[in-house]
């Protein structure tokens, strides 16, 4: 019996190395998936911030058109936190661009005065 045990002395080392390789592989894969998720969430947050900046610029353009219905031109740029908003108005069409970091979102709002009432006919995100 003693001779049988001496012949298998390296088997536990090979088994340990095998399980270590499997464990390192699983942990590495989980780390990569987690890192990709974190980057994706960060990009999604930047996109939402840029979109909300563009929406606030569109609302600012609406207020400006209500006060001056015949205005065409560019409104002064706004800085909100780490973002920028630029708004242009051309014949009742408001184009608002929100920039947050490197992410840019644009919103276009079509408006018109009909029988003395201010109407918004469309509100959409554009490229």
N, C-alpha and C positions, 0 to 999 in steps of 0.2 A: 504494500500500500504506500509506503514511504517513497518508493521509486516512482510510482504513478504521480504523486504530488510534485515531485521535483521536475518532471518533464513539462508541467504546465505553469511554470512560475511566471512567464511573460504574458499570459493570456489576460490577466486583470489589467495590465498596463495598456494593452491594445484596446480592450473594452472601454477603459476610461478615456483614452484618446478619441475613440469613435464617438462617445457621447458628448465630449467637449466640442468636437467639430460640428455635430448636429446642433448643439446649444448655441454656439457662436453664429452659425448660419441663421437660425431662427431669430436671434436677437438682432442681428444685422438687418434682416429683412423687415422686422418690426420698426427699427429705427428709421429706415428709409421711407417706409409708409407714413410714419409719424411726421417726418420732416417735410414730405410732399404735402401732407394735409395742412401743416402750419403755413407753408408758403401760399397755398391755395386760399386759405382763409384770409391771409393778409392782403392778397390781391382783390378778393371779393370786398373786403372792407374799404379799400381805396376806391373801388368802383362805386360803391354805395355813397361814399362821401362826395365824390365828384358829381354823381347824379343829383344828390340833394343840393349841392352848390348850384348846379345848373337850374334846378327848379326854383331856388330862391331868386336867381337872376331873372327868370321868366316872370315871377311874381312882381319883382321890382319893375320890369318892363311894362307889365299890365298897369301898375299904379301910375307910371309915367304917362302912358297913353290915355288913361282916364283924365289926367290933369291937362295934357296937351294932345288932343286927338289927332292933330295933323303932323306930329313930330316924325321925322325920319333922321336917323343918324346913330351914333354910338354913345352909349351912356358911359360915365366914368367907371373904370375897373374897380372892383371891390376886392379887398383881401379879407378873408374869413379864416382865422386860425392859420393853418398851413396851406390853405387853398386860395385860388383866384377865381373870380367870376367876371366874364365880359359879356356885355349885352349889346346887340345891335337891333335897331328897329327900321324896317323898310316897308312902307305902304301897309301898315297894320300887321306885318309879320314880324314876330319877335323871335330872334335867335339868341339863345343863351348858352354860353360855353363855360362849364365848370371844370377846373383843373385841380387835381389833388395829387401831388407828387408827379409821377409820369403818366397818370391815368387821366384821360380827357373824356367827358361826356357832353353831348349837345342836346338841347331841347328846342323844338320849334313850336311856336304858338301862333295860330292864325286868328286874328281878331277883326272885328268890323263894327262900325256904328250903324245900326239900322233903326230908323225912326227915332233917333235920339237916345237909343239904348245901346249899351256896350255889350257885344256878344263875342263869345269865344267859340269858334267853330271847330278847332282841333288843337290838341295838345299831344305831341309825340316826341319820342327820342329819335334823333337822326344820327347818321354816321358822319 
